[in-house]
């Protein structure tokens, strides 16, 4: 591996038995190694980025930050600017660049993992998240080095709808069709999707769960899940979900709860393809854009629909720290269900020629 730490200076120890990078998670070590190939030996930048990635609490966050920050690093190198020397004007230009830059998409017929910049530009939310990730690195770098600046500090972020969610939801009937398709696909698919829906699980929480995390507490079957930010929390496992998990496990008592045939944790990319394929099989209207988080989104929305729903209960179920986050699901649905457009279109339709009449003519 390329050396990530500068050579010893006078007054430092001349030898060592290990590097701080030896204790990093693989996402941080791999990314630092990747960056080190582009910078001079002894440059502290790759190690600084690696240390920043390493301090993120979950594998999903680390992987997401690597994917996002890689875009900024490449942009800096393309402009001939060392990232530690970047200033506000470059960061602002980068923000404008993201508005039109194509995203990477898998190459049809290409080798495994091959991607090309042929996708649509990032959404407002995706751009906001990417800019926030870059700013996070510079805030860390300033603290770690004791000098420097955050070039993204003054960069304007896309204005997002704080009262809604961009996720396209499903009806309860559509969710039932999806879970039926998962059941037909096999025990693992059914247990995974039913758990994500009935327990409002994020994908990374579902995939990081282990069989050993299953247990009981005061008469409830529970699963200790790892939440966003590294928190852990016991969540109730509904009886039907517990039965589906037991059928899938078939007596297995250890390892990832949802694993491959070789015993490894399922890859998030595989689950994305799985839910999209099952959504298409179930005949769901938005199957082409269906993704794993829709399951949690639908679970929260459907829970709020119950006549006796209590916001604080649904908030806890959804693992939201702020009740306003939970309310967004309700407000989005309310804006659609209660749209005056339905009423004015129905009234005006009485004065318009009917489609049937036009077809008969």
Phi and psi in degrees as a GROMACS rama.xvg file:
@    title "Ramachandran Plot"
@    xaxis  label "Phi"
@    yaxis  label "Psi"
@TYPE xy
-62.9709  137.006  UNK-2
-60.7634  129.854  UNK-3
-103.491  -7.61676  UNK-4
-118.981  131.682  UNK-5
-58.3382  156.372  UNK-6
-62.442  155.601  UNK-7
-64.3207  140.724  UNK-8
-100.552  167.742  UNK-9
-53.8752  133.563  UNK-10
95.1015  -9.69849  UNK-11
-97.6004  163.761  UNK-12
-65.7919  136.69  UNK-13
-81.5841  -26.3831  UNK-14
-127.847  162.425  UNK-15
-153.619  161.077  UNK-16
-103.81  -16.2315  UNK-17
-155.24  163.539  UNK-18
-109.878  153.338  UNK-19
-58.6601  -30.8942  UNK-20
-65.0032  -19.0234  UNK-21
-63.9332  -21.8162  UNK-22
-100.041  6.05217  UNK-23
-79.1078  152.126  UNK-24
-68.6511  159.441  UNK-25
-59.2269  -33.5103  UNK-26
-61.4073  -40.3896  UNK-27
-70.7129  -43.8754  UNK-28
-65.3757  -43.5863  UNK-29
-64.5662  -41.7727  UNK-30
-69.4143  -40.846  UNK-31
-62.2765  -39.279  UNK-32
-65.223  -41.5942  UNK-33
-59.0972  -45.478  UNK-34
-69.6396  -35.7045  UNK-35
-60.3632  -25.3413  UNK-36
-70.2685  -15.662  UNK-37
-103.681  -6.85299  UNK-38
-125.522  160.015  UNK-39
-63.4577  149.641  UNK-40
-60.957  134.537  UNK-41
91.0454  -8.9143  UNK-42
-64.8175  126.453  UNK-43
-74.0558  -12.2481  UNK-44
-58.9157  -50.8051  UNK-45
-58.0143  -40.0084  UNK-46
-66.863  -34.1225  UNK-47
-66.9287  -43.6447  UNK-48
-64.2518  -42.4305  UNK-49
-60.6697  -41.9494  UNK-50
-65.1448  -36.8574  UNK-51
-65.6767  -43.8931  UNK-52
-63.6478  -41.2034  UNK-53
-62.2063  -28.9293  UNK-54
-81.2592  -8.31493  UNK-55
-69.5393  141.425  UNK-56
-79.7155  -25.5479  UNK-57
-123.623  155.396  UNK-58
-63.4678  -36.9313  UNK-59
-63.7649  -42.9525  UNK-60
-64.6945  -42.37  UNK-61
-61.7035  -45.4099  UNK-62
-65.1949  -39.5541  UNK-63
-65.3787  -43.7553  UNK-64
-65.0882  -38.1674  UNK-65
-61.3155  -48.4243  UNK-66
-61.9421  -40.1233  UNK-67
-74.3091  -45.6994  UNK-68
-69.3544  -28.0272  UNK-69
-57.4609  -32.882  UNK-70
-65.5545  -43.9339  UNK-71
-68.2995  -42.5889  UNK-72
-60.0045  -44.0746  UNK-73
-64.2852  -37.9243  UNK-74
-63.6294  -43.768  UNK-75
-60.4456  -46.6874  UNK-76
-65.5239  -36.1539  UNK-77
-63.852  -30.0987  UNK-78
-92.644  1.78268  UNK-79
74.0201  25.7787  UNK-80
-114.258  130.07  UNK-81
-71.7569  130.659  UNK-82
-54.4755  -32.0394  UNK-83
-76.0826  -7.90725  UNK-84
-108.144  2.60675  UNK-85
-66.7187  142.428  UNK-86
-117.314  175.549  UNK-87
-53.9889  -44.9597  UNK-88
-57.9157  -37.7048  UNK-89
-69.4797  -41.2932  UNK-90
-63.1905  -38.7276  UNK-91
-68.3057  -39.4269  UNK-92
-64.1079  -37.3584  UNK-93
-62.6391  -39.9889  UNK-94
-61.2012  -42.865  UNK-95
-67.3969  -36.609  UNK-96
-59.2258  -39.1556  UNK-97
-65.8011  -22.9405  UNK-98
-65.6864  -26.8695  UNK-99
-122.309  -11.51  UNK-100
-65.8059  130.921  UNK-101
-68.9071  152.602  UNK-102
-94.8065  161.252  UNK-103
-77.619  135.938  UNK-104
-131.538  148.352  UNK-105
-57.4869  141.332  UNK-106
-87.5998  119.657  UNK-107
-66.0252  126.603  UNK-108
82.8383  -2.35978  UNK-109
-82.9  178.611  UNK-110
-75.1324  166.72  UNK-111
-57.7777  127.197  UNK-112
84.3498  -4.03114  UNK-113
-71.741  132.563  UNK-114
-134.324  155.57  UNK-115
-137.064  151.91  UNK-116
-76.8627  73.9712  UNK-117
-121.138  -0.0526483  UNK-118
-87.348  171.686  UNK-119
-69.2138  159.155  UNK-120
-60.3386  160.406  UNK-121
-66.1878  148.918  UNK-122
-71.0411  168.57  UNK-123
-57.2817  -43.1977  UNK-124
-64.9821  -41.3808  UNK-125
-65.0422  -40.0345  UNK-126
-66.6459  -40.9321  UNK-127
-62.1804  -41.9655  UNK-128
-65.6096  -40.5309  UNK-129
-65.5442  -43.6249  UNK-130
-65.169  -36.0902  UNK-131
-66.0812  -38.1633  UNK-132
-63.1627  -44.1253  UNK-133
-62.2507  -43.3254  UNK-134
-63.1563  -36.9119  UNK-135
-59.6566  -42.1928  UNK-136
-61.089  -46.4919  UNK-137
-68.442  -34.4958  UNK-138
-63.5405  -38.7666  UNK-139
-67.4077  -43.2195  UNK-140
-62.1138  -39.8172  UNK-141
-62.1004  -42.4594  UNK-142
-70.1637  -39.0512  UNK-143
-71.2649  -36.6458  UNK-144
-93.6833  -20.4218  UNK-145
78.5712  9.48123  UNK-146
-155.972  -176.16  UNK-147
97.5778  -163.363  UNK-148
-159.353  164.927  UNK-149
-105.886  103.27  UNK-150
-65.9568  -15.0226  UNK-151
-92.8844  1.74016  UNK-152
-60.0528  -37.057  UNK-153
-104.653  3.35778  UNK-154
-72.4031  129.468  UNK-155
-69.4161  136.766  UNK-156
-100.14  151.9  UNK-157
-56.8983  139.69  UNK-158
-79.6964  118.934  UNK-159
-103.602  153.18  UNK-160
-74.4082  107.592  UNK-161
-79.3713  -9.11898  UNK-162
-104.326  7.73289  UNK-163
-147.826  -179.296  UNK-164
-127.777  142.328  UNK-165
-79.3761  -9.09324  UNK-166
-69.667  132.054  UNK-167
-83.9289  114.811  UNK-168
-83.3441  171.616  UNK-169
-122.409  157.256  UNK-170
-78.5575  167.472  UNK-171
-63.3545  -34.4021  UNK-172
-63.8666  -41.5392  UNK-173
-66.6466  -37.9442  UNK-174
-62.9115  -39.7154  UNK-175
-64.1655  -40.0207  UNK-176
-64.3426  -39.31  UNK-177
-64.2927  -45.0252  UNK-178
-68.3203  -32.1203  UNK-179
-64.1261  -42.4522  UNK-180
-63.8579  -36.5455  UNK-181
-66.21  -39.3306  UNK-182
-62.6932  -40.4286  UNK-183
-69.53  -26.5841  UNK-184
-73.3705  -30.8613  UNK-185
147.657  164.198  UNK-186
-58.0516  -39.7202  UNK-187
-68.0085  -45.9509  UNK-188
-60.2399  -43.2916  UNK-189
-66.5111  -46.9644  UNK-190
-62.4966  -40.725  UNK-191
-65.7476  -52.9749  UNK-192
-68.6627  -36.3127  UNK-193
-67.2293  -38.5892  UNK-194
-65.5184  -43.4112  UNK-195
-64.2872  -37.2298  UNK-196
-76.9214  -53.9595  UNK-197
-74.3228  -15.3871  UNK-198
-115.536  5.1727  UNK-199
51.89  55.1161  UNK-200
-96.6534  136.687  UNK-201
-69.822  157.301  UNK-202
-60.1062  -45.1093  UNK-203
-65.6947  -31.229  UNK-204
-68.1729  -40.5854  UNK-205
-66.1168  -43.0882  UNK-206
-77.1712  -23.9568  UNK-207
-86.3949  -8.78342  UNK-208
-68.0075  148.106  UNK-209
-121.544  158.162  UNK-210
-59.3297  -35.7663  UNK-211
-65.0883  -15.2153  UNK-212
-80.7189  -9.73728  UNK-213
-75.8258  142.992  UNK-214
-169.223  -163.292  UNK-215
-135.308  148.259  UNK-216
-150.681  114.372  UNK-217
51.7399  45.5387  UNK-218
85.4768  -3.02603  UNK-219
-103.896  140.42  UNK-220
-82.0834  134.074  UNK-221
-130.955  161.916  UNK-222
-131.18  123.624  UNK-223
-80.7529  111.406  UNK-224
-108.955  153.64  UNK-225
-98.388  119.868  UNK-226
-95.6892  173.211  UNK-227
-57.4567  132.267  UNK-228
91.7809  -2.7335  UNK-229
96.2973  -3.50834  UNK-230
-67.2965  153.5  UNK-231
-118.406  146.641  UNK-232
-156.336  136.577  UNK-233
-79.6377  132.451  UNK-234
-121.469  141.663  UNK-235
-67.6056  136.596  UNK-236
-103.685  110.283  UNK-237
-57.9776  149.684  UNK-238
-52.839  -45.2047  UNK-239
-64.4761  -35.4666  UNK-240
-70.3136  -42.2108  UNK-241
-60.6436  -40.0093  UNK-242
-64.1043  -43.2588  UNK-243
-62.6164  -38.9943  UNK-244
-65.6732  -42.9241  UNK-245
-62.7883  -41.8898  UNK-246
-61.4386  -43.1096  UNK-247
-66.5739  -44.4693  UNK-248
-67.0262  -34.5241  UNK-249
51.3974  43.5164  UNK-250
93.763  -5.7407  UNK-251
-66.3019  137.482  UNK-252
-119.019  2.47568  UNK-253
-153.472  167.39  UNK-254
97.6851  179.341  UNK-255
-56.9312  139.418  UNK-256
-60.4413  -43.3786  UNK-257
-117.073  108.898  UNK-258
-129.652  167.359  UNK-259
-79.3104  175.314  UNK-260
-64.1674  -23.6199  UNK-261
-91.8864  2.95426  UNK-262
91.8562  6.19147  UNK-263
-89.9201  160.477  UNK-264
-65.0601  140.11  UNK-265
-60.3016  144.254  UNK-266
-82.0888  134.238  UNK-267
-56.0304  -37.5868  UNK-268
-61.0994  -36.6514  UNK-269
-63.963  -40.9179  UNK-270
-68.2803  -37.5689  UNK-271
-57.0893  -47.4835  UNK-272
-65.8425  -37.1381  UNK-273
-62.2461  -51.6306  UNK-274
-67.3214  -32.0251  UNK-275
-70.1035  -39.5366  UNK-276
-65.4326  -42.6741  UNK-277
-70.004  -34.3186  UNK-278
-63.7017  -39.3549  UNK-279
-66.3681  -41.2082  UNK-280
-65.0146  -33.81  UNK-281
-79.2368  -7.91246  UNK-282
76.2238  25.9975  UNK-283
-73.5244  136.118  UNK-284
-58.9464  -40.4252  UNK-285
-99.4762  35.4365  UNK-286
-58.5157  -33.9834  UNK-287
-66.4513  -23.3317  UNK-288
-115.839  8.68443  UNK-289
-65.902  140.451  UNK-290
-145.957  166.519  UNK-291
-55.6126  -35.7061  UNK-292
-67.5751  -17.7878  UNK-293
-59.5023  -32.4032  UNK-294
-62.3789  -45.8769  UNK-295
-68.9702  -42.9644  UNK-296
-55.4493  -46.4463  UNK-297
-66.7933  -38.8104  UNK-298
-60.4552  -44.0239  UNK-299
-67.0032  -44.9779  UNK-300
-61.7309  -44.2364  UNK-301
-68.8571  -33.901  UNK-302
-65.406  -37.7225  UNK-303
-70.0632  -23.36  UNK-304
-73.2267  -19.7829  UNK-305
-61.9701  139.845  UNK-306
-56.8849  -33.7328  UNK-307
-102.677  19.9828  UNK-308
-63.9307  136.61  UNK-309
-115.879  129.763  UNK-310
-56.2531  -42.9793  UNK-311
-68.5125  -29.3545  UNK-312
-69.605  -44.3462  UNK-313
-67.9563  -36.8514  UNK-314
-59.1419  -44.9187  UNK-315
-66.3167  -41.0494  UNK-316
-59.2785  -39.5039  UNK-317
-83.9695  -6.82259  UNK-318
64.152  34.0868  UNK-319
-90.6411  132.786  UNK-320
-74.024  -32.0737  UNK-321
-114.843  126.788  UNK-322
-61.3289  -23.3445  UNK-323
-64.1381  -30.8444  UNK-324
-64.0996  -42.7034  UNK-325
-65.9494  -39.1133  UNK-326
-64.203  -25.5551  UNK-327
-59.0466  -37.539  UNK-328
-63.2318  -40.2015  UNK-329
-70.863  -41.1998  UNK-330
-66.7766  -38.1559  UNK-331
-63.2118  -45.6489  UNK-332
-63.9641  -40.6987  UNK-333
-62.5301  -37.8476  UNK-334
-64.5887  -33.5742  UNK-335
-79.9512  -49.3773  UNK-336
-63.6583  -35.8077  UNK-337
-100.201  18.2484  UNK-338
-61.1993  124.993  UNK-339
-60.9031  -17.6467  UNK-340
-57.9094  -34.8008  UNK-341
-61.8874  -42.6769  UNK-342
-72.413  -44.8153  UNK-343
-69.635  -32.2888  UNK-344
-67.9072  -37.3763  UNK-345
-66.5334  -39.4848  UNK-346
-69.3985  -43.5589  UNK-347
-71.1861  -24.8999  UNK-348
-61.9418  -28.2512  UNK-349
-65.9132  -20.1822  UNK-350
-103.665  1.70196  UNK-351
-105.652  154.383  UNK-352
-62.2615  137.333  UNK-353
-77.4459  153.191  UNK-354
-63.7142  -36.4251  UNK-355
-62.6025  -43.5456  UNK-356
-61.2904  -41.4262  UNK-357
-65.6182  -38.6549  UNK-358
-67.1143  -37.6588  UNK-359
-67.4675  -33.5896  UNK-360
